[in-house]
Amino acid sequence: MLREDVTEAIRAAVFEELAAVGFARMSIEGIARRAGVGKTAVYRRWKSKLSLVLDLLTAFAVKGLPAPATGSLHGDVRALLEVASHALRHPVASQVIPDLLVEAARHPEIAETVRATLLDGQRGVVAQVVRAAVDRGELPEGADADRALDLIVGPLYWRLVVVRDGAPTAAYLDDLTTAAVAGLRALA
């Protein structure tokens, strides 16, 4: 039986190692050193650094973002932006995911996992927001959830992960909410 405390120490070490050196330079030796375990403890749980990272990415994404239910499209979008703002400032999003996106170009397994865990999860949450808005009559039937994802989360991702402009203010999130809702209604 594998000890859960050791597994958790390894998982924490992977995030630290990825953030410090990136996927390409990350090593099982470095992970084991950070976790305070031997390499065999890592290899008992995962066969390679790729399988380890993919497993952790999947575990992180499963936590996902909750679908807000405030009773209005504006409120749901604002709540989603608030939660996404915190999630995108997490070290996994701000440091590890951009590195994995670069590696996805070299490793189809990473590309598929990133798509399946991160994108599909976000699509599902935004689809719930759009469906609720359609049900309330705020958006017409057939409103495009993928376009909604682009409008809602895209600018925030750009600002927090690419530009790294710091935590957005409440006023910025309010403005982004108003713009995203207007964009959704214009597209409909």
PyRosetta script that sets phi, psi and omega in degrees:
from pyrosetta import init, pose_from_sequence

init()
pose = pose_from_sequence("MLREDVTEAIRAAVFEELAAVGFARMSIEGIARRAGVGKTAVYRRWKSKLSLVLDLLTAFAVKGLPAPATGSLHGDVRALLEVASHALRHPVASQVIPDLLVEAARHPEIAETVRATLLDGQRGVVAQVVRAAVDRGELPEGADADRALDLIVGPLYWRLVVVRDGAPTAAYLDDLTTAAVAGLRALA")
pose.set_psi(1, 132.6)
pose.set_omega(1, -179.9)
pose.set_phi(2, -84.3)
pose.set_psi(2, 136.6)
pose.set_omega(2, -179.5)
pose.set_phi(3, -74.7)
pose.set_psi(3, 127.5)
pose.set_omega(3, -177.8)
pose.set_phi(4, -66.2)
pose.set_psi(4, -35.0)
pose.set_omega(4, 179.7)
pose.set_phi(5, -64.9)
pose.set_psi(5, -35.4)
pose.set_omega(5, 176.9)
pose.set_phi(6, -69.5)
pose.set_psi(6, -42.8)
pose.set_omega(6, 178.8)
pose.set_phi(7, -59.9)
pose.set_psi(7, -43.6)
pose.set_omega(7, 179.6)
pose.set_phi(8, -66.5)
pose.set_psi(8, -37.4)
pose.set_omega(8, 177.4)
pose.set_phi(9, -63.6)
pose.set_psi(9, -39.7)
pose.set_omega(9, 178.1)
pose.set_phi(10, -65.8)
pose.set_psi(10, -45.1)
pose.set_omega(10, 179.3)
pose.set_phi(11, -58.8)
pose.set_psi(11, -45.5)
pose.set_omega(11, 179.0)
pose.set_phi(12, -62.0)
pose.set_psi(12, -40.0)
pose.set_omega(12, -180.0)
pose.set_phi(13, -65.4)
pose.set_psi(13, -35.2)
pose.set_omega(13, 178.6)
pose.set_phi(14, -62.5)
pose.set_psi(14, -46.0)
pose.set_omega(14, 179.3)
pose.set_phi(15, -60.8)
pose.set_psi(15, -42.9)
pose.set_omega(15, 179.1)
pose.set_phi(16, -63.5)
pose.set_psi(16, -44.4)
pose.set_omega(16, -178.4)
pose.set_phi(17, -66.2)
pose.set_psi(17, -43.2)
pose.set_omega(17, 177.8)
pose.set_phi(18, -61.2)
pose.set_psi(18, -45.0)
pose.set_omega(18, -179.2)
pose.set_phi(19, -64.8)
pose.set_psi(19, -35.0)
pose.set_omega(19, -176.4)
pose.set_phi(20, -79.1)
pose.set_psi(20, -42.8)
pose.set_omega(20, -171.7)
pose.set_phi(21, -124.5)
pose.set_psi(21, -10.4)
pose.set_omega(21, -178.7)
pose.set_phi(22, 83.6)
pose.set_psi(22, 166.1)
pose.set_omega(22, -175.9)
pose.set_phi(23, -63.8)
pose.set_psi(23, -44.8)
pose.set_omega(23, -175.0)
pose.set_phi(24, -60.9)
pose.set_psi(24, -38.4)
pose.set_omega(24, -177.7)
pose.set_phi(25, -94.5)
pose.set_psi(25, -7.7)
pose.set_omega(25, 179.8)
pose.set_phi(26, -65.3)
pose.set_psi(26, 143.3)
pose.set_omega(26, 178.9)
pose.set_phi(27, -135.8)
pose.set_psi(27, 155.5)
pose.set_omega(27, 175.4)
pose.set_phi(28, -62.5)
pose.set_psi(28, -36.9)
pose.set_omega(28, 177.9)
pose.set_phi(29, -60.2)
pose.set_psi(29, -44.9)
pose.set_omega(29, 179.7)
pose.set_phi(30, -65.1)
pose.set_psi(30, -39.4)
pose.set_omega(30, 178.2)
pose.set_phi(31, -64.1)
pose.set_psi(31, -47.3)
pose.set_omega(31, -179.3)
pose.set_phi(32, -60.7)
pose.set_psi(32, -42.7)
pose.set_omega(32, 179.4)
pose.set_phi(33, -60.8)
pose.set_psi(33, -47.0)
pose.set_omega(33, 179.7)
pose.set_phi(34, -63.3)
pose.set_psi(34, -35.4)
pose.set_omega(34, -178.2)
pose.set_phi(35, -81.7)
pose.set_psi(35, -13.2)
pose.set_omega(35, -178.3)
pose.set_phi(36, 73.2)
pose.set_psi(36, 33.1)
pose.set_omega(36, 179.9)
pose.set_phi(37, -130.9)
pose.set_psi(37, 170.9)
pose.set_omega(37, 174.4)
pose.set_phi(38, -83.3)
pose.set_psi(38, 161.0)
pose.set_omega(38, 178.9)
pose.set_phi(39, -58.6)
pose.set_psi(39, -32.8)
pose.set_omega(39, -178.4)
pose.set_phi(40, -63.5)
pose.set_psi(40, -30.9)
pose.set_omega(40, 177.4)
pose.set_phi(41, -63.7)
pose.set_psi(41, -36.1)
pose.set_omega(41, 177.7)
pose.set_phi(42, -71.0)
pose.set_psi(42, -48.6)
pose.set_omega(42, -177.0)
pose.set_phi(43, -66.6)
pose.set_psi(43, -23.7)
pose.set_omega(43, 174.4)
pose.set_phi(44, -65.9)
pose.set_psi(44, -26.2)
pose.set_omega(44, -175.3)
pose.set_phi(45, -100.0)
pose.set_psi(45, -34.7)
pose.set_omega(45, -178.1)
pose.set_phi(46, -139.6)
pose.set_psi(46, 144.1)
pose.set_omega(46, -175.7)
pose.set_phi(47, -82.3)
pose.set_psi(47, -20.4)
pose.set_omega(47, -178.3)
pose.set_phi(48, -157.6)
pose.set_psi(48, 169.0)
pose.set_omega(48, 177.9)
pose.set_phi(49, -66.4)
pose.set_psi(49, -32.3)
pose.set_omega(49, 177.9)
pose.set_phi(50, -64.5)
pose.set_psi(50, -47.0)
pose.set_omega(50, -179.9)
pose.set_phi(51, -65.3)
pose.set_psi(51, -34.2)
pose.set_omega(51, 177.5)
pose.set_phi(52, -64.2)
pose.set_psi(52, -48.8)
pose.set_omega(52, -178.7)
pose.set_phi(53, -65.9)
pose.set_psi(53, -41.2)
pose.set_omega(53, 179.3)
pose.set_phi(54, -63.7)
pose.set_psi(54, -40.4)
pose.set_omega(54, 177.5)
pose.set_phi(55, -62.8)
pose.set_psi(55, -43.9)
pose.set_omega(55, -179.4)
pose.set_phi(56, -68.9)
pose.set_psi(56, -38.5)
pose.set_omega(56, 177.5)
pose.set_phi(57, -62.2)
pose.set_psi(57, -42.7)
pose.set_omega(57, 177.9)
pose.set_phi(58, -63.0)
pose.set_psi(58, -44.4)
pose.set_omega(58, 179.8)
pose.set_phi(59, -63.1)
pose.set_psi(59, -40.3)
pose.set_omega(59, 179.4)
pose.set_phi(60, -65.7)
pose.set_psi(60, -43.9)
pose.set_omega(60, -177.3)
pose.set_phi(61, -69.5)
pose.set_psi(61, -30.4)
pose.set_omega(61, -179.6)
pose.set_phi(62, -60.5)
pose.set_psi(62, -34.4)
pose.set_omega(62, 176.7)
pose.set_phi(63, -59.8)
pose.set_psi(63, -42.5)
pose.set_omega(63, 171.4)
pose.set_phi(64, 52.4)
pose.set_psi(64, -176.2)
pose.set_omega(64, 177.1)
pose.set_phi(65, -100.7)
pose.set_psi(65, 135.9)
pose.set_omega(65, 176.4)
pose.set_phi(66, -73.2)
pose.set_psi(66, 148.0)
pose.set_omega(66, 175.4)
pose.set_phi(67, -80.6)
pose.set_psi(67, 120.2)
pose.set_omega(67, 179.9)
pose.set_phi(68, -70.8)
pose.set_psi(68, 154.8)
pose.set_omega(68, 178.2)
pose.set_phi(69, -142.9)
pose.set_psi(69, 73.3)
pose.set_omega(69, -176.4)
pose.set_phi(70, -89.6)
pose.set_psi(70, -14.7)
pose.set_omega(70, -178.8)
pose.set_phi(71, 101.7)
pose.set_psi(71, -3.3)
pose.set_omega(71, 176.9)
pose.set_phi(72, -146.5)
pose.set_psi(72, 153.2)
pose.set_omega(72, 177.7)
pose.set_phi(73, -61.6)
pose.set_psi(73, -45.7)
pose.set_omega(73, 180.0)
pose.set_phi(74, -58.9)
pose.set_psi(74, -46.8)
pose.set_omega(74, -179.9)
pose.set_phi(75, -64.4)
pose.set_psi(75, -41.0)
pose.set_omega(75, 179.1)
pose.set_phi(76, -64.8)
pose.set_psi(76, -43.5)
pose.set_omega(76, 179.6)
pose.set_phi(77, -65.1)
pose.set_psi(77, -42.4)
pose.set_omega(77, 179.9)
pose.set_phi(78, -63.5)
pose.set_psi(78, -42.6)
pose.set_omega(78, 178.4)
pose.set_phi(79, -64.9)
pose.set_psi(79, -41.2)
pose.set_omega(79, 178.4)
pose.set_phi(80, -62.4)
pose.set_psi(80, -42.0)
pose.set_omega(80, 178.4)
pose.set_phi(81, -65.1)
pose.set_psi(81, -36.9)
pose.set_omega(81, 178.0)
pose.set_phi(82, -63.3)
pose.set_psi(82, -48.6)
pose.set_omega(82, -179.8)
pose.set_phi(83, -66.4)
pose.set_psi(83, -43.7)
pose.set_omega(83, -179.9)
pose.set_phi(84, -63.7)
pose.set_psi(84, -35.9)
pose.set_omega(84, 178.2)
pose.set_phi(85, -59.7)
pose.set_psi(85, -43.4)
pose.set_omega(85, 177.6)
pose.set_phi(86, -68.5)
pose.set_psi(86, -43.3)
pose.set_omega(86, -178.6)
pose.set_phi(87, -63.3)
pose.set_psi(87, -39.9)
pose.set_omega(87, -177.7)
pose.set_phi(88, -73.2)
pose.set_psi(88, -15.1)
pose.set_omega(88, 175.1)
pose.set_phi(89, -90.4)
pose.set_psi(89, -7.3)
pose.set_omega(89, 176.6)
pose.set_phi(90, -64.6)
pose.set_psi(90, 143.6)
pose.set_omega(90, -179.1)
pose.set_phi(91, -54.1)
pose.set_psi(91, -31.7)
pose.set_omega(91, 179.2)
pose.set_phi(92, -62.8)
pose.set_psi(92, -44.6)
pose.set_omega(92, -178.4)
pose.set_phi(93, -74.1)
pose.set_psi(93, -46.8)
pose.set_omega(93, -172.4)
pose.set_phi(94, -77.2)
pose.set_psi(94, -26.9)
pose.set_omega(94, -177.2)
pose.set_phi(95, -117.2)
pose.set_psi(95, -42.1)
pose.set_omega(95, -171.6)
pose.set_phi(96, -83.5)
pose.set_psi(96, -45.7)
pose.set_omega(96, -176.0)
pose.set_phi(97, -62.2)
pose.set_psi(97, -44.1)
pose.set_omega(97, 176.7)
pose.set_phi(98, -57.6)
pose.set_psi(98, -38.7)
pose.set_omega(98, 177.6)
pose.set_phi(99, -64.5)
pose.set_psi(99, -42.4)
pose.set_omega(99, 179.3)
pose.set_phi(100, -66.5)
pose.set_psi(100, -31.8)
pose.set_omega(100, 177.0)
pose.set_phi(101, -65.1)
pose.set_psi(101, -37.0)
pose.set_omega(101, 175.0)
pose.set_phi(102, -65.0)
pose.set_psi(102, -44.8)
pose.set_omega(102, 179.9)
pose.set_phi(103, -67.3)
pose.set_psi(103, -25.5)
pose.set_omega(103, 180.0)
pose.set_phi(104, -60.8)
pose.set_psi(104, -28.9)
pose.set_omega(104, 177.7)
pose.set_phi(105, -66.4)
pose.set_psi(105, -25.2)
pose.set_omega(105, -178.8)
pose.set_phi(106, -98.8)
pose.set_psi(106, -24.8)
pose.set_omega(106, -174.6)
pose.set_phi(107, -125.6)
pose.set_psi(107, 105.8)
pose.set_omega(107, 179.0)
pose.set_phi(108, -57.6)
pose.set_psi(108, -29.7)
pose.set_omega(108, 179.3)
pose.set_phi(109, -63.8)
pose.set_psi(109, -39.6)
pose.set_omega(109, 178.6)
pose.set_phi(110, -68.0)
pose.set_psi(110, -44.2)
pose.set_omega(110, -180.0)
pose.set_phi(111, -58.0)
pose.set_psi(111, -45.4)
pose.set_omega(111, -178.6)
pose.set_phi(112, -66.3)
pose.set_psi(112, -40.8)
pose.set_omega(112, 180.0)
pose.set_phi(113, -68.1)
pose.set_psi(113, -42.9)
pose.set_omega(113, 177.2)
pose.set_phi(114, -59.3)
pose.set_psi(114, -46.2)
pose.set_omega(114, -179.6)
pose.set_phi(115, -63.1)
pose.set_psi(115, -48.0)
pose.set_omega(115, -175.4)
pose.set_phi(116, -68.8)
pose.set_psi(116, -39.7)
pose.set_omega(116, -174.3)
pose.set_phi(117, -87.8)
pose.set_psi(117, -46.6)
pose.set_omega(117, -174.7)
pose.set_phi(118, -86.3)
pose.set_psi(118, -55.1)
pose.set_omega(118, -175.5)
pose.set_phi(119, -67.0)
pose.set_psi(119, -47.0)
pose.set_omega(119, -178.7)
pose.set_phi(120, -63.8)
pose.set_psi(120, -36.8)
pose.set_omega(120, 177.5)
pose.set_phi(121, -64.7)
pose.set_psi(121, -44.8)
pose.set_omega(121, 178.6)
pose.set_phi(122, -66.5)
pose.set_psi(122, -39.9)
pose.set_omega(122, 177.3)
pose.set_phi(123, -58.4)
pose.set_psi(123, -42.3)
pose.set_omega(123, -179.1)
pose.set_phi(124, -62.5)
pose.set_psi(124, -42.6)
pose.set_omega(124, 179.8)
pose.set_phi(125, -65.3)
pose.set_psi(125, -47.3)
pose.set_omega(125, -178.8)
pose.set_phi(126, -66.7)
pose.set_psi(126, -36.1)
pose.set_omega(126, 177.1)
pose.set_phi(127, -61.1)
pose.set_psi(127, -37.3)
pose.set_omega(127, 177.2)
pose.set_phi(128, -65.6)
pose.set_psi(128, -40.0)
pose.set_omega(128, 177.9)
pose.set_phi(129, -63.4)
pose.set_psi(129, -45.4)
pose.set_omega(129, -179.8)
pose.set_phi(130, -65.0)
pose.set_psi(130, -45.0)
pose.set_omega(130, 180.0)
pose.set_phi(131, -59.4)
pose.set_psi(131, -42.6)
pose.set_omega(131, 179.0)
pose.set_phi(132, -64.1)
pose.set_psi(132, -39.6)
pose.set_omega(132, 178.6)
pose.set_phi(133, -66.2)
pose.set_psi(133, -38.2)
pose.set_omega(133, 176.4)
pose.set_phi(134, -64.3)
pose.set_psi(134, -45.4)
pose.set_omega(134, -179.3)
pose.set_phi(135, -61.5)
pose.set_psi(135, -33.3)
pose.set_omega(135, 179.5)
pose.set_phi(136, -84.2)
pose.set_psi(136, -6.4)
pose.set_omega(136, -179.1)
pose.set_phi(137, 84.5)
pose.set_psi(137, 12.1)
pose.set_omega(137, 180.0)
pose.set_phi(138, -82.8)
pose.set_psi(138, -24.0)
pose.set_omega(138, 175.4)
pose.set_phi(139, -132.4)
pose.set_psi(139, 150.5)
pose.set_omega(139, 179.7)
pose.set_phi(140, -76.4)
pose.set_psi(140, 159.0)
pose.set_omega(140, 174.8)
pose.set_phi(141, -54.2)
pose.set_psi(141, 141.1)
pose.set_omega(141, 179.2)
pose.set_phi(142, 87.4)
pose.set_psi(142, 6.9)
pose.set_omega(142, 176.6)
pose.set_phi(143, -56.8)
pose.set_psi(143, 138.2)
pose.set_omega(143, -171.1)
pose.set_phi(144, -86.6)
pose.set_psi(144, 108.7)
pose.set_omega(144, -179.0)
pose.set_phi(145, -66.7)
pose.set_psi(145, -33.7)
pose.set_omega(145, 178.4)
pose.set_phi(146, -65.8)
pose.set_psi(146, -41.5)
pose.set_omega(146, 177.2)
pose.set_phi(147, -65.7)
pose.set_psi(147, -36.5)
pose.set_omega(147, 177.7)
pose.set_phi(148, -62.4)
pose.set_psi(148, -41.5)
pose.set_omega(148, 177.6)
pose.set_phi(149, -59.3)
pose.set_psi(149, -44.6)
pose.set_omega(149, 177.9)
pose.set_phi(150, -58.8)
pose.set_psi(150, -46.1)
pose.set_omega(150, -176.4)
pose.set_phi(151, -70.8)
pose.set_psi(151, -35.6)
pose.set_omega(151, -174.5)
pose.set_phi(152, -84.5)
pose.set_psi(152, -56.0)
pose.set_omega(152, -171.6)
pose.set_phi(153, -91.7)
pose.set_psi(153, -28.0)
pose.set_omega(153, -176.8)
pose.set_phi(154, -52.8)
pose.set_psi(154, -53.7)
pose.set_omega(154, -179.4)
pose.set_phi(155, -63.1)
pose.set_psi(155, -36.2)
pose.set_omega(155, 179.4)
pose.set_phi(156, -67.3)
pose.set_psi(156, -44.1)
pose.set_omega(156, 176.9)
pose.set_phi(157, -58.9)
pose.set_psi(157, -46.8)
pose.set_omega(157, -179.8)
pose.set_phi(158, -56.1)
pose.set_psi(158, -48.2)
pose.set_omega(158, -176.2)
pose.set_phi(159, -68.0)
pose.set_psi(159, -42.8)
pose.set_omega(159, -173.0)
pose.set_phi(160, -86.8)
pose.set_psi(160, -34.4)
pose.set_omega(160, -174.3)
pose.set_phi(161, -101.0)
pose.set_psi(161, -38.4)
pose.set_omega(161, -177.7)
pose.set_phi(162, -88.0)
pose.set_psi(162, -56.9)
pose.set_omega(162, -177.6)
pose.set_phi(163, -76.6)
pose.set_psi(163, -32.5)
pose.set_omega(163, -178.6)
pose.set_phi(164, 57.2)
pose.set_psi(164, 56.8)
pose.set_omega(164, -174.7)
pose.set_phi(165, -92.0)
pose.set_psi(165, 15.6)
pose.set_omega(165, 179.3)
pose.set_phi(166, 83.4)
pose.set_psi(166, 178.4)
pose.set_omega(166, -178.1)
pose.set_phi(167, -64.6)
pose.set_psi(167, 132.3)
pose.set_omega(167, 178.6)
pose.set_phi(168, -72.2)
pose.set_psi(168, 148.6)
pose.set_omega(168, 177.5)
pose.set_phi(169, -78.9)
pose.set_psi(169, 164.9)
pose.set_omega(169, 175.9)
pose.set_phi(170, -61.6)
pose.set_psi(170, -37.5)
pose.set_omega(170, 179.1)
pose.set_phi(171, -63.8)
pose.set_psi(171, -39.9)
pose.set_omega(171, 177.4)
pose.set_phi(172, -63.1)
pose.set_psi(172, -45.1)
pose.set_omega(172, 179.3)
pose.set_phi(173, -64.7)
pose.set_psi(173, -36.1)
pose.set_omega(173, 175.7)
pose.set_phi(174, -63.8)
pose.set_psi(174, -46.0)
pose.set_omega(174, 179.1)
pose.set_phi(175, -63.4)
pose.set_psi(175, -42.3)
pose.set_omega(175, 179.5)
pose.set_phi(176, -64.9)
pose.set_psi(176, -37.7)
pose.set_omega(176, 177.0)
pose.set_phi(177, -61.3)
pose.set_psi(177, -48.9)
pose.set_omega(177, -179.4)
pose.set_phi(178, -60.4)
pose.set_psi(178, -43.9)
pose.set_omega(178, 179.9)
pose.set_phi(179, -65.6)
pose.set_psi(179, -42.8)
pose.set_omega(179, -179.1)
pose.set_phi(180, -65.3)
pose.set_psi(180, -43.2)
pose.set_omega(180, 179.1)
pose.set_phi(181, -64.0)
pose.set_psi(181, -43.6)
pose.set_omega(181, 177.9)
pose.set_phi(182, -61.9)
pose.set_psi(182, -41.3)
pose.set_omega(182, 178.6)
pose.set_phi(183, -64.0)
pose.set_psi(183, -41.7)
pose.set_omega(183, 178.5)
pose.set_phi(184, -62.7)
pose.set_psi(184, -42.6)
pose.set_omega(184, 179.5)
pose.set_phi(185, -69.1)
pose.set_psi(185, -36.2)
pose.set_omega(185, 178.3)
pose.set_phi(186, -66.9)
pose.set_psi(186, -38.2)
pose.set_omega(186, 178.9)
pose.set_phi(187, -68.2)
pose.set_psi(187, -32.7)
pose.set_omega(187, -179.1)
pose.set_phi(188, -74.7)
pose.dump_pdb("model.pdb")
